[in-house]
Amino acid sequence: MATQTPESRNRYVDFLRALSIGAVISGHWLLIAPQIIDGNLTLSNMLELERWTHWFTWTFQVMPIFFLVGGYANGVSWSTAIRQGHGYSEWLNNRLGRLIKPVLPLVLIWAVIGAAGNLLGIRSEILSVASQVALVPVWFLCVYIVVALLVPLTWKAWQRYGLVSFWFLALLAIANDALFFAAGITELGWFNYAFVWLAVHQLGYAWRDGHLSGLRNAATWAIGGALLLFVMTYFGPYPIAMVSVPGDEVSNTLPPKFAMLALGMTQTGILLAFESQAQRWLTRIGPWSATLLINSMIMTIYLWHLTASTLVIGIAWQLGNIGLDVDPGSQLWWLLRPVWLVIYIVALSLLAALFHGLERGTTGTLRPISSWRLVSGAMVVCAGLALLALAGIVGDQWLGLRLYVLCLPFLGAVIAGILPFQKV
């Protein structure tokens, strides 16, 4: 695949996707602080225990980069579909298959773990926390699916209004934050999931069409975003941490705030400043082969990385609290992190080997599915995944599970024609 890559491909898009997944996984694994307290397993968060770690989230919070490269990729694929005469349903059918299929085994496995854990008498609190931690990554999938559903509209807005479409969404995010902080209308804050992430997605269109090219443009976005971020966190009501911190009243991500968009602007400028140098480096067979390898299973390793670490912690707990009696944040705890990371990587590699096949694109002709079925099914999937990301799998229904919530992703996949699985 590496030797057959066409010259027209922007390899930096794939590299940023691979780089971002590495930052997400390592950041999550470093945040997890498992510990035995009074004989009970506790999953603490280093952001809560060590406040100085909040500054590192400015580097490890890379969700804006995912939406940036998503905008670039969606712009390429949608404009190609238009040029080749393909309709919305055909384009969306392929996109949803790649997004939804990899997550279904994850939900099923956690349903089995929850049912087995309840039957074996494992405390429901442990199962609830463990499943919620492991399923946190699916929130991104929910938002990204909705963003994909709206691509024809956002692309049309970009074609007609250019960067005005970005600034319009940015102003909506600012207005939403004003209502959130000044007027105390917190319920409207959830609309920023659309305003913030669609705005970053528009920057992906701008990148594709050359509106962000050049060192001067990159420096403008980087410096402007960084100044905004500094003012908002130093003088304003926004917290320093770019991820949610347990116990804090305000989060920059739940729901997203304008600070997250400022971070996206900063990261966009910094990364695009190195695009030309990176493009030359990626012409080498080694770096480009590694980039393609990671991208071939990127959704799988993203979805399963917290399940891998959770299972490792559970096994260590069952084997006599191996490595779980060290105080988080101590010198010994930090010295042991590389060992834990290696074990996490091994566990994730095994899971990726099992499930990455579902991430492959279709090779034959897709069954025609109407647009209304695709959109309806996708929204049902998103509803189920959002509820699982917020509260995990434990409930008061059969086998101690939130059975109706666990069924929603599968119901949505059936409606959208993704189940039974299409041939790949």
N, C-alpha and C positions, 0 to 999 in steps of 0.2 A: 504493500500500500504506500509506503514512504517513497519508493522509487517511482511510482506511477502518479504521484500528486501533480496536478496541473499547475503551471506557473501562475495562473490567475488566482489561485486560492490564497486568501489572507491567512497565513499560518499563525500569525500573532493572535488571532481570535481563538484558535484552538489552544494555543499555549496559555493564554490568560485563563481559559476555562480550567485547564489542568493545574495551573498555579493556584487558582482560587480554591479548588477542591482540596489541595494540600493544606492550605491555610485553615480552611474550615475544620478539617478532620483533626489536625494537630491542635488547633485552638480548643475544640470541644474536649479532646482527650486530656489536655492540660488543666482544663477547668474542673473536671470530675475529681472529687476528693473523697473516695470511699474510706470509711473508718468504722471500727467497732467501738461503740459507746454503750457502757453498761450491758454488754453482752448482745447488743442489737446492732445490725448493720445499718449504717447511715450514709447516704449519698449527699455529701456537702458540696458546696460550690466555692471555688477559690476566690471568685469575685466578691463573695460575701465575707469570706474569712480574711482576705488580704486586700485592702482597698487600693493599694498601689498598683495592683494588676489591672485596674480599670483603664489605665493609659494604653495598655497593650491591645485593647480592643479596637483601637483606631487602625491597627495593622491587621488583626485577625478577623475583623468584621468585613467580609468581602462579598456580602450578598449584592451590593450595588454593582460589582463587577460581573456577576452572573447575569443581571438584568441588562447591563451594557452589552455584553457579548450576545445575549439573547436577542436584543434589538437588532444588532448587526446581522445575526444569522437569520432571524425571521424576515428582515428586509430583503436579504438575498433570496431566500426560498419563496417568499410570496411574490416578489417581482418576477422571478423565474416562472412561477406557476401562471401568472397573468400572461406573460410573454408566450408561453406554450399552450395557452388556451384552456388550462385546467381551472375548474371551479372551486369555490370555497369548501364544499363538502369533501372533495377529493383531497385537497391540501390538508384540511383539518383531520381527516381520517388518519392520514399517515402520522401527523404530529401527535395526536392523542394516543395512538398505539404505542409510540415510543415513550410517552410520558406516563401512561397509566399502567401498562403491563408490568413494569418492574416493581411497582409498589404493592401489587396484589399479594404476592407470596409473603411479603413482610407483614401485612395485616393478618394473613392466615396463620403464619408462624406464631405471632404474638397472641392470637386467639387460643391456639393450642397450648402455649406456655401458660397463659392465664388460667385456662380450664384445668390443666394438670397441676398447677401450683395450688389452686383452690382445693382440688381433691386431695392433695398431699398435705394440706394444712398449713401452707406457707401464709404468713400474715398478709392480709389484703393490703395493708399500708405499703409493704415492700413491693408487692406486685403492681400497685398503683403508681408508685414513684418510678419503679424500674421501667414500666411500659411507657409512662409519660416521657421519661428521659429518652428512651430508645426511639419513640415516634415523633419527637420534636422536629426532626428534619422534614416531615411531610407538610409543614406549614408552607415552606417555600414552594412545594409542588402545587399546593392549592392556588397560591397567588399566580404562579407562572402559567398554570392552565388557563386561568381567567384572562391573563394578559394575552395568551395565544389566541383565545376566542375573539379578542378585540382587534387582532392585527389588521384586518381590512379597514377598520375605522381609523386606527392610529396611523396606518400607512397613508391613508387618504388625507388625514390631517397634516401629516408631514409633507406630503407632496404639495399641498395647497398653501400651508402657512409656514413651513420650515421651522426654525428655532422658536418662533412665536408659540408653537404648540407645546414646546417644552416649558417656556416661561409661564404660559397660562396655567399649566398643571402645578408649577412651582408656587404661583400666587395662591392657587386653591389650597395647597398644603400649608402655606403661611397663614391664610385666613382660618383654616381649620385649627391650627395650633393656637391662634389668638382666642378662638372660642373655647378651646380646651383649657388654656391657662388663665385667661382674663375673665371669661364669663363662666367658667366651671361647667361648660357643656361637654362632658367627657364622652358621651355616647357618640357624638359626631366624629370623634377621633378615629373611629374605625374606617371612615372613608379615605383616610390617608394611605391605607393599603393600596388603593387605586391611584390616588394622586401622586404619591412618592414613587412607587415602582413603575408606573406608566411613564413618569417624567424621565427616569433613568433609561427606560426602554427607548424613549424618543432620542436620547443621546446616542444610542446604538445606531439608529437611522442616520443621525448626523455624521457619525464616524464613517459609516459605509459610504456616504455621498461626499466625503472629503471636507466637510465643514469644520472638522476639528484637527485637520492635518497641519503640520508645521510646528516648530518649537515655540513660536510666539503664541499660537493658539493654546497649545498645551500648557504653557506657563501661566497664561491668563486664567484658565479654568482651575489649575492647581492652586495658585495664589489666592484667587477670589474665593474658592471653596474653603481653603484653610483659614482665611480671615473670618469668613462667616462662622465657621465651626468654632474658632477661638472665642469670638464675641459671644456666641450663644451659650457656650459652656462656662465661660469665665464670668461674664456679666449677667447672663440671662438665666432662665429657669431650667435649662436643659442639663441633664447629668453628663458627667464625663464619659461614662461607660456607653459604648455603642451596642451593647446587648443588654438584655434584661438582667437585673440583679435581684435575687430573692430578698424581700423585705423592703426594697426601695419603693417609694410612692409613685415615682415617675420613671417610665422606661422610654428610651429612644426608639425601641423596636416594637413594643406591644401596647398600643398600636404605633406604627412608624411616625416619627416626627420630622420636621423640616431639617433637623440636624442630620438625619440619615441621608437626606438628599444632598446636603452640603458635603458630607463625607463622600458621597458618590461623585460629586463634581471634582473634589480634591483628588480622589483616586484615579478618575478618568484622565485628568491633566497630567498627573505624575506618570502613569503607565504609558500614555500615548507619546510622552516625550522621548521614550526609549523605543518606539515602534520600529524605526528604520534600522537601528542597530540589531534589534531582536530578529527582524526579518532576515537579515544576513546570517545571523547565527543559526536560525532555524533551517537554513538550506543544507546544513550538515546532516548527514544521515542519522547520527546518534541521537541528538536532541529531538529531531523531528519524529523518529521512530518511537521514542519514549512518550512524546506528546500524543501521538496517535494511539498508542497502547492505552494510556490513561483515559483518553476521550472515548475509546470503544466501550468502556464500562463505567463511565463517570457517574451516571445516574444510580447504578447499582452500588458503587462504593459509597456514594453520598447517603443513600437510603439506609445502608446496613452498617455504617461505621459505628454508630452508637449502640446498635444491637450487639455488635462484636465486643465492644468494651463492657457492656452490661453483662453479657454472658461470661466473659472472663472474670469479672468481679464476683459474679454468682458462684462460679466454680471455686474461686479462691476462698470464698466464704464457706462453702460446703466442705472444703478440704482442711478446715481447721483455721480459718482466718489468716491464710498465708499472705503476708505483706500488708494486712489491714490493721495492724496494731501500731502503725507509725503515725505520729501527729502530722496532719496536713500543714504545709508551710514550713516545717522544720528542715534543717539542713539535710538530714537523712532522707526525708520525704522527697526533696528535689533531686538528690543524688540517685534515688531509685526510679525517677521518672523515665529515663531512657530504657530501663529494663521493662517497665510496664508498656511503654510505647512499642517496643519490639514485639511483645506478646500480643498486643492489640492488632498490630499489623499482620501477624500470622493468622489470627482469628479472622480478620477481615478478608485476607486473601482466600481463605477456605470458603467463606460465604460468597465472595465474588465469583469464584470458580464455579460454584453451584448455580448461581442465578443470573450471571451476566448475559446468558443467551437470550433472555427476554428483551434485552435492550437493542437487539439487532433490528435493522429496518426490514421492511417487507421486500421480497424479491419478485413476487408475482403481481398479478392484477388484484387490487383490493376489491372486496365486495362493495358495491355502491350502497352508501348509507346516507339517508337524508340529513340535511343540515340541522333540522329541528331535533332529530334523535341524537346527533352528536353533541349539540349544545346542551340539551336536557340531561343526557347521560353524564357529561362532564361536570355539570353543576351538582348533580347528586353525588358523584365521586368526591368533589371538593367539599361538600357539606360533611360527609363522613370523615374525611381526612382532617378537616379543621377541628371537629369535635374530638377526634383521637389525639391530635396534637395538644389540645387544651387540657384534657383530663385523663388520657390513657384509656385502658381497656376495662378496668374494674367497675362493676355495677351491682345492681341488686336483681338482675335477671338470671336466666338459666346458667348454671355453673359459675355464678358470681361475676358475670361479664355484662358489659353494655352491648347486649346482643344486637339490638337494632342499629346501633352506631357501627358496629363491625360489619353489618350486612350492607350498609349504604355504598361503600366503594364497589362491591361486587354487583349490586343492583345497577349502579350507574354504568359499570362496564358492560353489562348485558344490554341495557338500553342503547348504549353507543355502538353496539355491535362488536365490542372488543372481546367479550366472552361469548362463545368459546373462542380461544386464541386463534387469530388468523395465522396462516402458514407463514413462516419466516425462513 
